[in-house]
Amino acid sequence: MGRVTGPYGVKGWIKVRPFTETAESLTRYPVWWVGKEGGWREVAVAEAAVHAGQVIARFAEVSDRDRAAALKGCEVALPREALPETGEGEYYWADLIGLKVANLQGDELGEVAEVFSNGAQEVLRVVGGGRERLIPFVAPVVGRVDLAAGRIEADWGKDW
């Protein structure tokens, strides 16, 4: 859902770069999971707000800048059951990671390693066959996403 970029002020607040569609959506949750490299812990959010496109937050257990600074680089997550259901044609980025990507001719292009936004659209970073491809996640290019089968079909050339 986001990454802690550093402390904010001297009273234990942190800055979070959100990975959500809107920064406000992260502020709605009273409990976050915070961690890195598999070491996750649940923390109560005492206060959270949007400031300059980022989320600033204060955890109930963090009261000074040094403890807030120690969280820099940590990921912010939410339990899956806390998230709203997706609508038709909507996907959580985490659900796309690891899916196999093939083009319309059936050529395997690789596997989704990352999803990110370039400001205009979402982009799939597909890795496979010793190559990396950046495929726009837009309707004219991505025709079908089958989560159950673990596959994405894309109108994308093998040599592109």
N, C-alpha and C positions, 0 to 999 in steps of 0.2 A: 504494500500500500504506500510505502515511502521509505526514505532514508534520512537519518539524523545527520544534518550537516554541521552542527556545532551548537555551542551554547548561545543563548540570547539574553543579554543582561547579566545581572549578578545574583538574581534570586532563584536560580534553578530552572529557568525556562530553557527550552531547546528549540532549534529551528529544524523543520522537517521539509525536505523536498518531496512533495506528494507525487505518487505515480497514478493517482486516481484521475478520472475525467475532470472533476472539479475539486479544487482544494477544500472547499467547504464540506464535501462528503466525509472526509476523514475526521472532522471535528464533531460529528454526530455520535461517535462511539465512546462510551465511558471507560472502556477497558481496551488496551492494546496489548499485543504481544511484541516484545522488543528483544532483539538479539542479533548475534552474528555467528556464522560458522556452526550452526546447529544448536547453540546454547541459548534457548529462548526462555523468557519468563514473562508472566502476566503482570502488567502494571496498571494501576488506576490513574486515569487522567483527571486531574483536579480542575484544570482549565485548558481550553484550546480555542484558538482564533486564527483567522487568515490575516496575514500581514505581508504586503508586497508580493503576492503570488505564492507565498510559502505558508506553511502552518507553523504557528508558534504554540508550544504546549508546555504545561507544567505538570509533572507527575506528583502525586501525593507524597511519595517517598523521597523526592529530590528537592532539597531546599537551598542549595548553593551552586555557584558557577562551576566549581571543581567537579562536583558529582555530575552536573549536566555535561561538562566537557568530556567526561569519561564515556559518555554515550555516543560520541561522534563516530560515524561509520556504521552504527547499528541499523538494521532493517526494522521497519514497523510493519506489522501484519495484524490481521484480524482472523478469528476463527471462521471457517467457511460457513458455518450455520448462522453467523451474524450478518452475512451479506445477503442482499436481496436476490431473488431469482432473476435470471436473465430472460429477456424477451426473445422473440423470434429473430434470428440473425444476429443476436448479441452474444458475446463471449467474454469471459474473463481472460485476460492475457495469460495468466498462469495455466489455464486449460489448454492453451495453444502450444505451450512449450513442450517439446518432445514429439509433436505430431510429425508424421512423414509427409513430405510434399512431393507431388507428382504433377507433371504437366498434362495437357490434354491428349498428348500422344502416348501417355503411360510411362514416360521416362521419369525415373526417380531423381529428384533434384537435391534431396537431402532431408534434414530434420530441422524443425524450428528450434533455434538455440536462444532466441531473444525476440521480444516484441517491444518496439519503442515508437514514440511519436516524433515526427520531424517538424511538427507545427501545423502542417497541412493535412497530414494523414498518418495512420499507423503503418508501420513497416515491419515485415517479418525478416529476421536475419536467419537465413537458411544455410546450414553447413552440411556438406557432404561431397564425397568424391574429390577431396582435396581442394574444394572451392568454397567460397562464401558468396552468397547471393543476397541482395537486399530487394525484397519483393514487396511492392505496395499492397497493403491490405485494404483494397478497394474493390467494389463490385465488378468493374470490367476485367479485373485481373484474377481475383479469387472467386471462383465459381461456386465451390461447394466445400463446406467444412463438415466432416463427419467425426464428431468426437468419439462416438462409440467404436468406430473402426480405426480411430487414430490417424486419420488422413485428411489432407487438404488437397484439393484439385485447383491448379492455377494455370492460367493462360500465359505461360512463360516459356521461352525457348531454352532448350538444354544448353546452348552455347552462349546465352546472354549472361 
